[in-house]
């Protein structure tokens, strides 16, 4: 029976090949996870609805609020600085409406 003798060069080659083989097996066995469609923050905002509403901006209890004309709904405005310019005036407000919290995230305010 012949004895098998591993040389130093053979040991080095075998040891250096193991990480490569292991990496290939990991890639083959574990494909990439599916990509998430939208970040959690965006998903929570998907129930918001972008609208342009007509009404009037008034100042009450230290805050500017928007009284929508058609249904009489009152919305708190997230951009108080923009609302201040139109206090007491009839306006068109474009923004994202959160009906649950009666909040409007203002994109644009313009006089009518």
MODELLER restraints for C-alpha pairs under 7 A, 6 or more apart:
rsr = mdl.restraints
at = mdl.atoms
rsr.add(forms.Gaussian(group=physical.xy_distance, feature=features.Distance(at['CA:48:A'], at['CA:96:A']), mean=5.80, stdev=0.5))
rsr.add(forms.Gaussian(group=physical.xy_distance, feature=features.Distance(at['CA:48:A'], at['CA:97:A']), mean=5.63, stdev=0.5))
rsr.add(forms.Gaussian(group=physical.xy_distance, feature=features.Distance(at['CA:48:A'], at['CA:98:A']), mean=5.35, stdev=0.5))
rsr.add(forms.Gaussian(group=physical.xy_distance, feature=features.Distance(at['CA:49:A'], at['CA:96:A']), mean=5.17, stdev=0.5))
rsr.add(forms.Gaussian(group=physical.xy_distance, feature=features.Distance(at['CA:49:A'], at['CA:97:A']), mean=5.22, stdev=0.5))
rsr.add(forms.Gaussian(group=physical.xy_distance, feature=features.Distance(at['CA:50:A'], at['CA:95:A']), mean=5.28, stdev=0.5))
rsr.add(forms.Gaussian(group=physical.xy_distance, feature=features.Distance(at['CA:50:A'], at['CA:96:A']), mean=4.15, stdev=0.5))
rsr.add(forms.Gaussian(group=physical.xy_distance, feature=features.Distance(at['CA:50:A'], at['CA:97:A']), mean=6.11, stdev=0.5))
rsr.add(forms.Gaussian(group=physical.xy_distance, feature=features.Distance(at['CA:51:A'], at['CA:94:A']), mean=5.59, stdev=0.5))
rsr.add(forms.Gaussian(group=physical.xy_distance, feature=features.Distance(at['CA:51:A'], at['CA:95:A']), mean=5.69, stdev=0.5))
rsr.add(forms.Gaussian(group=physical.xy_distance, feature=features.Distance(at['CA:51:A'], at['CA:96:A']), mean=6.28, stdev=0.5))
rsr.add(forms.Gaussian(group=physical.xy_distance, feature=features.Distance(at['CA:51:A'], at['CA:97:A']), mean=6.92, stdev=0.5))
rsr.add(forms.Gaussian(group=physical.xy_distance, feature=features.Distance(at['CA:52:A'], at['CA:92:A']), mean=6.36, stdev=0.5))
rsr.add(forms.Gaussian(group=physical.xy_distance, feature=features.Distance(at['CA:52:A'], at['CA:93:A']), mean=5.40, stdev=0.5))
rsr.add(forms.Gaussian(group=physical.xy_distance, feature=features.Distance(at['CA:52:A'], at['CA:94:A']), mean=4.14, stdev=0.5))
rsr.add(forms.Gaussian(group=physical.xy_distance, feature=features.Distance(at['CA:52:A'], at['CA:95:A']), mean=6.60, stdev=0.5))
rsr.add(forms.Gaussian(group=physical.xy_distance, feature=features.Distance(at['CA:53:A'], at['CA:68:A']), mean=6.55, stdev=0.5))
rsr.add(forms.Gaussian(group=physical.xy_distance, feature=features.Distance(at['CA:53:A'], at['CA:92:A']), mean=5.49, stdev=0.5))
rsr.add(forms.Gaussian(group=physical.xy_distance, feature=features.Distance(at['CA:53:A'], at['CA:93:A']), mean=5.37, stdev=0.5))
rsr.add(forms.Gaussian(group=physical.xy_distance, feature=features.Distance(at['CA:53:A'], at['CA:94:A']), mean=6.49, stdev=0.5))
rsr.add(forms.Gaussian(group=physical.xy_distance, feature=features.Distance(at['CA:54:A'], at['CA:68:A']), mean=5.92, stdev=0.5))
rsr.add(forms.Gaussian(group=physical.xy_distance, feature=features.Distance(at['CA:54:A'], at['CA:69:A']), mean=5.92, stdev=0.5))
rsr.add(forms.Gaussian(group=physical.xy_distance, feature=features.Distance(at['CA:54:A'], at['CA:91:A']), mean=5.73, stdev=0.5))
rsr.add(forms.Gaussian(group=physical.xy_distance, feature=features.Distance(at['CA:54:A'], at['CA:92:A']), mean=4.45, stdev=0.5))
rsr.add(forms.Gaussian(group=physical.xy_distance, feature=features.Distance(at['CA:54:A'], at['CA:93:A']), mean=6.41, stdev=0.5))
rsr.add(forms.Gaussian(group=physical.xy_distance, feature=features.Distance(at['CA:55:A'], at['CA:66:A']), mean=6.77, stdev=0.5))
rsr.add(forms.Gaussian(group=physical.xy_distance, feature=features.Distance(at['CA:55:A'], at['CA:67:A']), mean=5.42, stdev=0.5))
rsr.add(forms.Gaussian(group=physical.xy_distance, feature=features.Distance(at['CA:55:A'], at['CA:68:A']), mean=4.35, stdev=0.5))
rsr.add(forms.Gaussian(group=physical.xy_distance, feature=features.Distance(at['CA:55:A'], at['CA:69:A']), mean=4.47, stdev=0.5))
rsr.add(forms.Gaussian(group=physical.xy_distance, feature=features.Distance(at['CA:55:A'], at['CA:90:A']), mean=5.54, stdev=0.5))
rsr.add(forms.Gaussian(group=physical.xy_distance, feature=features.Distance(at['CA:55:A'], at['CA:91:A']), mean=5.62, stdev=0.5))
rsr.add(forms.Gaussian(group=physical.xy_distance, feature=features.Distance(at['CA:55:A'], at['CA:92:A']), mean=6.57, stdev=0.5))
rsr.add(forms.Gaussian(group=physical.xy_distance, feature=features.Distance(at['CA:56:A'], at['CA:66:A']), mean=5.75, stdev=0.5))
rsr.add(forms.Gaussian(group=physical.xy_distance, feature=features.Distance(at['CA:56:A'], at['CA:67:A']), mean=5.26, stdev=0.5))
rsr.add(forms.Gaussian(group=physical.xy_distance, feature=features.Distance(at['CA:56:A'], at['CA:68:A']), mean=6.70, stdev=0.5))
rsr.add(forms.Gaussian(group=physical.xy_distance, feature=features.Distance(at['CA:56:A'], at['CA:88:A']), mean=6.53, stdev=0.5))
rsr.add(forms.Gaussian(group=physical.xy_distance, feature=features.Distance(at['CA:56:A'], at['CA:89:A']), mean=5.61, stdev=0.5))
rsr.add(forms.Gaussian(group=physical.xy_distance, feature=features.Distance(at['CA:56:A'], at['CA:90:A']), mean=4.39, stdev=0.5))
rsr.add(forms.Gaussian(group=physical.xy_distance, feature=features.Distance(at['CA:56:A'], at['CA:91:A']), mean=5.74, stdev=0.5))
rsr.add(forms.Gaussian(group=physical.xy_distance, feature=features.Distance(at['CA:57:A'], at['CA:64:A']), mean=6.52, stdev=0.5))
rsr.add(forms.Gaussian(group=physical.xy_distance, feature=features.Distance(at['CA:57:A'], at['CA:65:A']), mean=5.61, stdev=0.5))
rsr.add(forms.Gaussian(group=physical.xy_distance, feature=features.Distance(at['CA:57:A'], at['CA:66:A']), mean=4.55, stdev=0.5))
rsr.add(forms.Gaussian(group=physical.xy_distance, feature=features.Distance(at['CA:57:A'], at['CA:67:A']), mean=6.27, stdev=0.5))
rsr.add(forms.Gaussian(group=physical.xy_distance, feature=features.Distance(at['CA:57:A'], at['CA:83:A']), mean=6.95, stdev=0.5))
rsr.add(forms.Gaussian(group=physical.xy_distance, feature=features.Distance(at['CA:57:A'], at['CA:86:A']), mean=6.47, stdev=0.5))
rsr.add(forms.Gaussian(group=physical.xy_distance, feature=features.Distance(at['CA:57:A'], at['CA:87:A']), mean=5.19, stdev=0.5))
rsr.add(forms.Gaussian(group=physical.xy_distance, feature=features.Distance(at['CA:57:A'], at['CA:88:A']), mean=5.50, stdev=0.5))
rsr.add(forms.Gaussian(group=physical.xy_distance, feature=features.Distance(at['CA:57:A'], at['CA:89:A']), mean=6.06, stdev=0.5))
rsr.add(forms.Gaussian(group=physical.xy_distance, feature=features.Distance(at['CA:57:A'], at['CA:90:A']), mean=6.82, stdev=0.5))
rsr.add(forms.Gaussian(group=physical.xy_distance, feature=features.Distance(at['CA:58:A'], at['CA:64:A']), mean=5.57, stdev=0.5))
rsr.add(forms.Gaussian(group=physical.xy_distance, feature=features.Distance(at['CA:58:A'], at['CA:65:A']), mean=5.52, stdev=0.5))
rsr.add(forms.Gaussian(group=physical.xy_distance, feature=features.Distance(at['CA:58:A'], at['CA:66:A']), mean=6.49, stdev=0.5))
rsr.add(forms.Gaussian(group=physical.xy_distance, feature=features.Distance(at['CA:58:A'], at['CA:87:A']), mean=5.34, stdev=0.5))
rsr.add(forms.Gaussian(group=physical.xy_distance, feature=features.Distance(at['CA:58:A'], at['CA:88:A']), mean=5.18, stdev=0.5))
rsr.add(forms.Gaussian(group=physical.xy_distance, feature=features.Distance(at['CA:59:A'], at['CA:65:A']), mean=6.26, stdev=0.5))
rsr.add(forms.Gaussian(group=physical.xy_distance, feature=features.Distance(at['CA:59:A'], at['CA:87:A']), mean=6.64, stdev=0.5))
rsr.add(forms.Gaussian(group=physical.xy_distance, feature=features.Distance(at['CA:64:A'], at['CA:77:A']), mean=6.78, stdev=0.5))
rsr.add(forms.Gaussian(group=physical.xy_distance, feature=features.Distance(at['CA:64:A'], at['CA:80:A']), mean=6.14, stdev=0.5))
rsr.add(forms.Gaussian(group=physical.xy_distance, feature=features.Distance(at['CA:64:A'], at['CA:83:A']), mean=6.23, stdev=0.5))
rsr.add(forms.Gaussian(group=physical.xy_distance, feature=features.Distance(at['CA:64:A'], at['CA:84:A']), mean=6.73, stdev=0.5))
rsr.add(forms.Gaussian(group=physical.xy_distance, feature=features.Distance(at['CA:65:A'], at['CA:74:A']), mean=6.92, stdev=0.5))
rsr.add(forms.Gaussian(group=physical.xy_distance, feature=features.Distance(at['CA:65:A'], at['CA:75:A']), mean=5.89, stdev=0.5))
rsr.add(forms.Gaussian(group=physical.xy_distance, feature=features.Distance(at['CA:65:A'], at['CA:76:A']), mean=4.94, stdev=0.5))
rsr.add(forms.Gaussian(group=physical.xy_distance, feature=features.Distance(at['CA:65:A'], at['CA:77:A']), mean=5.85, stdev=0.5))
rsr.add(forms.Gaussian(group=physical.xy_distance, feature=features.Distance(at['CA:66:A'], at['CA:74:A']), mean=5.65, stdev=0.5))
rsr.add(forms.Gaussian(group=physical.xy_distance, feature=features.Distance(at['CA:66:A'], at['CA:75:A']), mean=5.13, stdev=0.5))
rsr.add(forms.Gaussian(group=physical.xy_distance, feature=features.Distance(at['CA:66:A'], at['CA:76:A']), mean=6.41, stdev=0.5))
rsr.add(forms.Gaussian(group=physical.xy_distance, feature=features.Distance(at['CA:66:A'], at['CA:77:A']), mean=6.87, stdev=0.5))
rsr.add(forms.Gaussian(group=physical.xy_distance, feature=features.Distance(at['CA:67:A'], at['CA:73:A']), mean=5.90, stdev=0.5))
rsr.add(forms.Gaussian(group=physical.xy_distance, feature=features.Distance(at['CA:67:A'], at['CA:74:A']), mean=4.59, stdev=0.5))
rsr.add(forms.Gaussian(group=physical.xy_distance, feature=features.Distance(at['CA:67:A'], at['CA:75:A']), mean=6.54, stdev=0.5))
rsr.add(forms.Gaussian(group=physical.xy_distance, feature=features.Distance(at['CA:68:A'], at['CA:74:A']), mean=6.13, stdev=0.5))
rsr.add(forms.Gaussian(group=physical.xy_distance, feature=features.Distance(at['CA:74:A'], at['CA:102:A']), mean=6.90, stdev=0.5))
rsr.add(forms.Gaussian(group=physical.xy_distance, feature=features.Distance(at['CA:75:A'], at['CA:102:A']), mean=4.86, stdev=0.5))
rsr.add(forms.Gaussian(group=physical.xy_distance, feature=features.Distance(at['CA:75:A'], at['CA:103:A']), mean=5.14, stdev=0.5))
rsr.add(forms.Gaussian(group=physical.xy_distance, feature=features.Distance(at['CA:75:A'], at['CA:104:A']), mean=6.05, stdev=0.5))
rsr.add(forms.Gaussian(group=physical.xy_distance, feature=features.Distance(at['CA:76:A'], at['CA:102:A']), mean=6.17, stdev=0.5))
rsr.add(forms.Gaussian(group=physical.xy_distance, feature=features.Distance(at['CA:76:A'], at['CA:103:A']), mean=4.73, stdev=0.5))
rsr.add(forms.Gaussian(group=physical.xy_distance, feature=features.Distance(at['CA:76:A'], at['CA:104:A']), mean=6.08, stdev=0.5))
rsr.add(forms.Gaussian(group=physical.xy_distance, feature=features.Distance(at['CA:77:A'], at['CA:103:A']), mean=6.00, stdev=0.5))
rsr.add(forms.Gaussian(group=physical.xy_distance, feature=features.Distance(at['CA:77:A'], at['CA:104:A']), mean=5.11, stdev=0.5))
rsr.add(forms.Gaussian(group=physical.xy_distance, feature=features.Distance(at['CA:77:A'], at['CA:105:A']), mean=6.28, stdev=0.5))
rsr.add(forms.Gaussian(group=physical.xy_distance, feature=features.Distance(at['CA:77:A'], at['CA:106:A']), mean=6.62, stdev=0.5))
rsr.add(forms.Gaussian(group=physical.xy_distance, feature=features.Distance(at['CA:78:A'], at['CA:104:A']), mean=6.35, stdev=0.5))
rsr.add(forms.Gaussian(group=physical.xy_distance, feature=features.Distance(at['CA:78:A'], at['CA:105:A']), mean=5.32, stdev=0.5))
rsr.add(forms.Gaussian(group=physical.xy_distance, feature=features.Distance(at['CA:78:A'], at['CA:106:A']), mean=6.39, stdev=0.5))
rsr.add(forms.Gaussian(group=physical.xy_distance, feature=features.Distance(at['CA:79:A'], at['CA:106:A']), mean=6.06, stdev=0.5))
rsr.add(forms.Gaussian(group=physical.xy_distance, feature=features.Distance(at['CA:90:A'], at['CA:111:A']), mean=6.16, stdev=0.5))
rsr.add(forms.Gaussian(group=physical.xy_distance, feature=features.Distance(at['CA:90:A'], at['CA:112:A']), mean=5.90, stdev=0.5))
rsr.add(forms.Gaussian(group=physical.xy_distance, feature=features.Distance(at['CA:91:A'], at['CA:109:A']), mean=6.67, stdev=0.5))
rsr.add(forms.Gaussian(group=physical.xy_distance, feature=features.Distance(at['CA:91:A'], at['CA:110:A']), mean=5.53, stdev=0.5))
rsr.add(forms.Gaussian(group=physical.xy_distance, feature=features.Distance(at['CA:91:A'], at['CA:111:A']), mean=4.34, stdev=0.5))
rsr.add(forms.Gaussian(group=physical.xy_distance, feature=features.Distance(at['CA:91:A'], at['CA:112:A']), mean=5.04, stdev=0.5))
rsr.add(forms.Gaussian(group=physical.xy_distance, feature=features.Distance(at['CA:92:A'], at['CA:109:A']), mean=5.82, stdev=0.5))
rsr.add(forms.Gaussian(group=physical.xy_distance, feature=features.Distance(at['CA:92:A'], at['CA:110:A']), mean=5.35, stdev=0.5))
rsr.add(forms.Gaussian(group=physical.xy_distance, feature=features.Distance(at['CA:92:A'], at['CA:111:A']), mean=6.24, stdev=0.5))
rsr.add(forms.Gaussian(group=physical.xy_distance, feature=features.Distance(at['CA:92:A'], at['CA:112:A']), mean=6.35, stdev=0.5))
rsr.add(forms.Gaussian(group=physical.xy_distance, feature=features.Distance(at['CA:93:A'], at['CA:106:A']), mean=6.95, stdev=0.5))
rsr.add(forms.Gaussian(group=physical.xy_distance, feature=features.Distance(at['CA:93:A'], at['CA:108:A']), mean=5.87, stdev=0.5))
rsr.add(forms.Gaussian(group=physical.xy_distance, feature=features.Distance(at['CA:93:A'], at['CA:109:A']), mean=4.58, stdev=0.5))
rsr.add(forms.Gaussian(group=physical.xy_distance, feature=features.Distance(at['CA:93:A'], at['CA:110:A']), mean=6.60, stdev=0.5))
rsr.add(forms.Gaussian(group=physical.xy_distance, feature=features.Distance(at['CA:94:A'], at['CA:106:A']), mean=6.13, stdev=0.5))
rsr.add(forms.Gaussian(group=physical.xy_distance, feature=features.Distance(at['CA:94:A'], at['CA:107:A']), mean=5.54, stdev=0.5))
rsr.add(forms.Gaussian(group=physical.xy_distance, feature=features.Distance(at['CA:94:A'], at['CA:108:A']), mean=5.10, stdev=0.5))
rsr.add(forms.Gaussian(group=physical.xy_distance, feature=features.Distance(at['CA:94:A'], at['CA:109:A']), mean=6.38, stdev=0.5))
rsr.add(forms.Gaussian(group=physical.xy_distance, feature=features.Distance(at['CA:95:A'], at['CA:104:A']), mean=6.10, stdev=0.5))
rsr.add(forms.Gaussian(group=physical.xy_distance, feature=features.Distance(at['CA:95:A'], at['CA:105:A']), mean=5.25, stdev=0.5))
rsr.add(forms.Gaussian(group=physical.xy_distance, feature=features.Distance(at['CA:95:A'], at['CA:106:A']), mean=4.43, stdev=0.5))
rsr.add(forms.Gaussian(group=physical.xy_distance, feature=features.Distance(at['CA:95:A'], at['CA:107:A']), mean=4.78, stdev=0.5))
rsr.add(forms.Gaussian(group=physical.xy_distance, feature=features.Distance(at['CA:95:A'], at['CA:108:A']), mean=6.76, stdev=0.5))
rsr.add(forms.Gaussian(group=physical.xy_distance, feature=features.Distance(at['CA:96:A'], at['CA:104:A']), mean=5.60, stdev=0.5))
rsr.add(forms.Gaussian(group=physical.xy_distance, feature=features.Distance(at['CA:96:A'], at['CA:105:A']), mean=5.05, stdev=0.5))
rsr.add(forms.Gaussian(group=physical.xy_distance, feature=features.Distance(at['CA:96:A'], at['CA:106:A']), mean=6.74, stdev=0.5))
rsr.add(forms.Gaussian(group=physical.xy_distance, feature=features.Distance(at['CA:97:A'], at['CA:103:A']), mean=6.08, stdev=0.5))
rsr.add(forms.Gaussian(group=physical.xy_distance, feature=features.Distance(at['CA:97:A'], at['CA:104:A']), mean=4.63, stdev=0.5))
rsr.add(forms.Gaussian(group=physical.xy_distance, feature=features.Distance(at['CA:97:A'], at['CA:105:A']), mean=6.51, stdev=0.5))
rsr.add(forms.Gaussian(group=physical.xy_distance, feature=features.Distance(at['CA:98:A'], at['CA:104:A']), mean=6.18, stdev=0.5))
